């Protein structure tokens, strides 16, 4: 699609690809309007991922997910009681309010609780949210200083998953030190891929090795935007529904940050169900259990493939030395997965899977029929 998912991002990217702090706007930005429209239907992203299949095993209880963004409205009905005070790295104080609504949207994807008459829920509805405010204006990406302070504080306060909902492209010494501390404290840092096909953005390889970078796709399988960094994983990122600020309603948005939020929710479920795994092992599990694309992986645009929520939580991986996984009956679910665009790898993957299934069915049929055929041929005529 080639859409820039953050207004004003290109304006702060210089020819060398460095992300530089922009001058703050002269006037405070307008806040997002209160979200009042309640959507009862089950959104397509939840149909794709089917989180209720996981909830008999875990709902993310005991895991804190830090949301590094514009803050999180702790009074929103589906998050109330599970949003901590957090930290405002710009002005000091709390971060459990949200003028822009971006952080609240991310937090909703991760941990929105169940509500009667509402189809939307977060992937990990019992996880706690730790808001870290690093931006007060969507037109200006946060400074490296603010990002570093937020990641460091989140790790120090016990967040086991840190989702960065704002651009994080190039880094300096402060951000590197913060990521090192997060690594030392066993926190998994997840961020969206930023940039567009029209404006490629060089990134710091040192940073990409220490985070999990996520790209988004839409209900038709098309990419949300171009690739600014080598993508590790794909998840729903366009036409996705979540919570708005200052109200009980929902909004629909596009962006790779929201794809990162789905992966953060999945990571919270994995960490709750496999508490002995390190952050590095959780990242590897998410990649190893992905719905692979029919290309050599990792693919620059598609990474290792699309997030497979059920496999991420339940798979037994030899690399984890036989860690036990509880087994429960899987509720029946019939969901029509979105078809990909004509040139999308997901459509090819579906076709390959269908062909393989038909071939397997044919082989099984022939195997079962072979003894009968031989008996018929052996009969005297």
C-alpha positions in Angstrom: 0.0 0.0 0.0 2.9 2.3 0.7 1.0 4.4 3.3 3.0 6.4 5.9 1.5 5.3 9.2 2.6 8.2 11.3 1.8 11.8 10.2 4.9 14.0 9.7 7.4 11.1 9.9 9.0 11.9 6.6 9.5 15.5 7.6 11.9 14.5 10.3 14.0 12.1 8.3 17.1 13.6 6.7 18.9 12.2 3.7 21.2 10.1 5.8 18.2 8.4 7.5 18.8 9.7 11.0 15.8 10.4 13.1 16.3 13.9 14.7 14.3 15.6 17.4 11.9 18.0 15.8 11.0 21.4 17.2 7.8 21.1 19.3 4.7 22.6 17.9 3.9 26.2 18.9 0.4 25.2 20.2 -0.7 22.1 22.0 -2.2 19.6 19.6 -6.0 19.0 19.6 -6.9 15.9 21.6 -8.7 13.0 20.0 -12.5 13.2 20.4 -14.0 10.9 23.0 -14.8 7.4 21.7 -18.5 6.9 22.1 -19.4 4.4 19.3 -19.5 0.8 20.8 -19.0 -1.9 18.2 -20.7 -5.2 19.0 -19.3 -7.3 16.1 -16.2 -9.4 16.3 -13.4 -7.5 14.4 -11.5 -9.3 11.6 -8.2 -9.3 13.4 -9.7 -11.2 16.4 -11.4 -13.6 13.9 -8.0 -14.2 12.4 -6.1 -14.8 15.6 -9.0 -16.4 17.7 -7.7 -15.6 21.2 -10.5 -17.4 23.0 -8.8 -20.7 21.9 -5.9 -19.7 24.1 -7.8 -18.4 27.2 -8.4 -21.9 28.7 -4.6 -21.9 29.1 -3.8 -18.3 29.9 -5.2 -14.8 29.7 -1.9 -13.1 30.5 -2.3 -12.8 34.3 0.9 -11.8 36.1 2.5 -10.1 33.1 3.0 -6.4 32.8 3.2 -4.9 29.3 4.7 -1.4 29.0 3.2 0.8 26.3 5.7 3.4 25.2 3.5 6.0 23.4 1.2 8.9 24.2 0.0 7.5 27.5 -2.9 5.2 28.2 -6.4 6.3 29.4 -6.8 4.3 32.6 -10.5 5.1 32.9 -11.5 3.5 29.7 -14.1 0.8 30.6 -12.3 -2.2 29.1 -9.0 -1.3 30.7 -10.1 0.1 34.0 -8.3 -1.3 37.1 -5.4 -2.7 35.1 -3.5 0.4 34.0 -0.7 1.5 36.3 0.2 5.2 36.9 3.3 4.9 34.6 5.7 7.7 33.8 5.5 10.9 31.7 9.0 11.3 30.4 8.2 14.7 28.9 6.8 16.5 31.9 7.2 14.1 34.8 4.4 12.6 36.7 1.8 10.0 35.6 1.0 8.7 32.2 -2.4 7.1 32.7 -4.2 9.8 30.7 -4.0 10.1 26.9 -4.8 13.2 24.8 -3.9 11.6 21.4 -5.5 8.2 21.9 -2.7 6.3 20.2 -1.3 4.7 23.3 -4.8 3.7 24.5 -5.5 2.1 21.1 -2.3 0.0 21.4 -3.1 -0.9 25.0 -6.5 -2.1 24.0 -5.2 -4.5 21.5 -2.9 -5.9 24.1 -5.2 -6.2 27.1 -8.8 -4.9 26.7 -11.0 -6.9 29.0 -14.2 -8.8 28.0 -17.4 -6.7 28.0 -20.9 -8.0 27.6 -22.3 -7.2 24.2 -18.9 -6.3 22.8 -17.0 -8.6 20.4 -13.6 -6.8 20.8 -11.1 -7.9 23.5 -7.4 -7.7 23.8 -5.3 -10.8 23.3 -4.2 -10.9 27.0 -7.2 -9.5 28.9 -5.7 -10.1 32.3 -2.3 -8.5 31.7 -1.5 -5.2 33.3 -0.5 -2.1 31.3 2.3 0.2 32.3 2.0 3.5 30.3 5.1 5.4 29.3 4.4 8.8 27.7 7.1 9.8 25.1 5.1 12.0 22.8 2.4 14.7 23.0 2.0 15.4 19.3 1.5 12.8 16.5 3.3 15.2 14.1 6.6 14.9 15.9 8.4 11.5 16.7 9.8 11.3 20.2 13.4 12.2 20.9 15.9 9.5 21.6 16.2 10.8 25.2 12.5 10.3 25.8 12.5 6.8 24.3 15.6 5.7 26.2 14.1 7.0 29.5 10.8 5.2 28.9 12.4 1.8 28.0 14.8 2.0 30.9 12.1 2.9 33.4 9.7 0.2 32.0 12.4 -2.5 32.4 13.2 -1.2 35.9 9.5 -1.4 36.9 9.2 -5.0 35.9 7.6 -4.9 32.5 8.3 -8.2 30.8 7.1 -7.0 27.4 7.7 -3.4 26.1 5.8 -2.3 23.0 7.0 0.9 21.4 4.2 2.5 19.5 6.3 5.4 18.1 9.1 5.5 15.5 12.4 4.1 16.7 14.8 4.0 13.7 18.3 5.3 14.4 19.8 5.2 17.8 22.5 6.8 19.9 24.3 5.9 23.1 21.3 6.6 25.3 18.9 4.3 23.4 21.5 1.6 23.1 22.1 1.7 26.9 18.4 1.5 27.5 18.0 -1.5 25.3 21.0 -3.2 27.0 19.3 -2.6 30.3 16.0 -4.1 29.0 17.9 -7.1 27.8 19.7 -7.5 31.1 16.3 -7.3 32.9 14.8 -9.9 30.6 12.3 -7.6 28.9 11.2 -8.2 25.3 11.1 -5.0 23.3 8.7 -5.0 20.3 8.1 -2.2 17.8 6.5 -1.5 14.5 8.4 -1.1 11.3 8.5 2.5 10.2 8.9 4.2 6.8 7.5 3.8 3.4 8.4 2.4 0.0 8.9 6.0 -1.2 11.2 6.9 1.7 13.5 4.0 2.7 14.9 4.5 6.1 18.3 3.1 7.1 18.3 1.6 10.5 20.8 0.6 13.1 21.6 -3.1 12.8 22.6 -3.2 16.5 19.1 -2.1 17.4 17.3 -4.5 15.1 19.1 -7.4 16.7 17.7 -6.5 20.1 14.1 -5.8 19.3 11.3 -7.7 17.5 10.2 -5.6 14.5 6.6 -6.1 13.2 4.9 -5.2 10.0 1.2 -5.1 9.4 -1.2 -6.5 6.8 -4.8 -5.7 6.0 -7.8 -8.0 5.6 -6.9 -8.7 2.0 -3.3 -9.6 2.8 -1.7 -6.4 1.5 1.1 -4.7 3.4 0.2 -1.7 5.6 3.3 0.2 4.5 6.8 -0.2 3.1 9.6 -1.6 5.1 12.0 0.6 7.1 13.7 -2.2 8.8 14.0 -5.9 8.2 10.7 -7.2 9.5 10.7 -10.1 11.9 7.0 -10.9 12.0 3.7 -9.9 10.5 0.3 -9.3 12.2 -3.0 -7.5 11.5 -2.3 -3.8 11.1 -5.0 -2.2 8.9 -8.6 -1.7 9.5 -8.1 -2.9 13.1 -10.4 -1.9 15.9 -9.5 -1.0 19.4 -10.3 1.4 22.3 -10.5 5.2 22.0 -9.8 7.6 24.9 -12.2 9.3 27.2 -15.2 7.1 26.5 -16.5 3.5 26.3 -16.4 3.2 22.5 -14.1 1.9 19.8 -12.3 3.3 16.8 -10.7 1.8 13.7 -7.1 2.7 12.6 -4.2 1.5 10.4 -0.6 1.3 11.4 2.4 -1.0 12.0 2.4 0.0 15.6 -1.0 -1.8 16.0 0.5 -4.9 14.4 3.3 -4.7 17.0 0.6 -4.4 19.7 -0.9 -7.8 18.6 2.5 -9.4 18.9 3.0 -7.8 22.3 -0.3 -9.3 23.4 0.9 -12.7 22.1 4.2 -12.3 23.9 2.3 -11.6 27.2 0.3 -14.8 26.8 3.5 -16.8 26.1 5.3 -15.3 29.1 2.3 -16.1 31.3 2.1 -19.7 30.1 5.8 -20.3 29.9 7.2 -18.2 32.8 10.6 -20.0 32.6 11.4 -18.8 29.1 13.7 -15.8 28.7 12.8 -12.8 26.5 15.1 -14.2 23.8 13.3 -17.5 23.9 10.0 -15.8 23.7 11.1 -14.0 20.6 12.4 -17.2 19.0 9.1 -19.0 19.9 7.1 -16.3 18.1 9.2 -16.5 15.0 9.5 -20.3 15.0 5.8 -20.8 15.3 4.7 -18.2 12.7 2.5 -19.0 9.7 5.4 -19.3 7.2 5.3 -17.6 3.9 6.4 -19.6 0.8 9.7 -17.6 0.5 13.1 -17.9 2.0 12.8 -16.6 5.5 13.4 -14.1 6.9 12.0 -12.2 4.0 12.9 -8.5 4.0 9.2 -7.5 3.9 7.4 -10.4 5.5 9.9 -11.6 8.0 9.3 -15.2 9.2 5.6 -15.0 8.4 2.3 -14.1 10.1 1.7 -14.4 13.9 0.1 -17.8 14.8 -1.3 -17.1 18.2 -2.3 -20.6 19.1 1.0 -22.2 18.0 3.0 -19.5 19.8 1.5 -20.5 23.1 1.0 -24.2 22.8 3.9 -25.5 20.6 6.6 -27.7 22.1 9.9 -26.6 20.8 13.0 -28.9 21.0 15.2 -25.8 21.6 13.4 -25.2 24.9 14.5 -28.7 26.2 11.0 -30.2 26.3 9.2 -27.6 28.3 5.8 -29.1 29.2 2.7 -27.5 27.8 -0.8 -28.1 29.2 -3.3 -29.5 26.8 -7.0 -28.7 26.8 -9.8 -29.3 24.2 -9.7 -26.6 21.6 -13.1 -25.0 21.0 -14.5 -25.4 17.5 -14.0 -22.3 15.4 -14.9 -21.8 11.7 -13.3 -18.6 10.5 -12.8 -17.5 6.9 -9.2 -16.2 6.8 -8.8 -13.1 4.6 -7.5 -13.7 1.1 -4.3 -11.9 0.2 -3.7 -9.5 -2.6 -2.8 -10.9 -6.1 0.9 -10.5 -5.5 0.8 -11.2 -1.7 2.7 -14.0 -0.2 -0.1 -15.0 2.0 -2.4 -15.9 -0.9 0.3 -18.1 -2.3 0.8 -19.6 1.2 -3.0 -20.4 1.4 -2.9 -22.0 -2.1 0.1 -24.1 -1.2 -1.5 -25.2 2.0 -4.8 -26.2 0.2 -2.9 -28.0 -2.5 -0.8 -29.9 0.1 -4.0 -30.8 2.0 -5.7 -32.1 -1.1 -2.6 -34.1 -2.0 -2.5 -35.6 1.5 -6.2 -36.5 1.3 -5.6 -38.2 -2.1 -2.7 -40.2 -0.7 -4.7 -41.3 2.3 -7.6 -42.4 0.1 -5.3 -44.4 -2.2 -3.6 -46.0 0.8 -6.9 -47.1 2.3 -8.2 -48.3 -1.1 -5.1 -50.3 -2.1 -5.9 -53.6 -0.3 -9.4 -53.6 -1.7 -8.0 -53.1 -5.2 -5.5 -55.9 -4.8 -8.2 -58.3 -3.6 -10.4 -57.5 -6.6 -7.5 -58.2 -9.0 -6.7 -61.5 -7.2 -10.1 -62.9 -7.7 -10.5 -65.6 -10.4 -12.4 -64.5 -13.4 
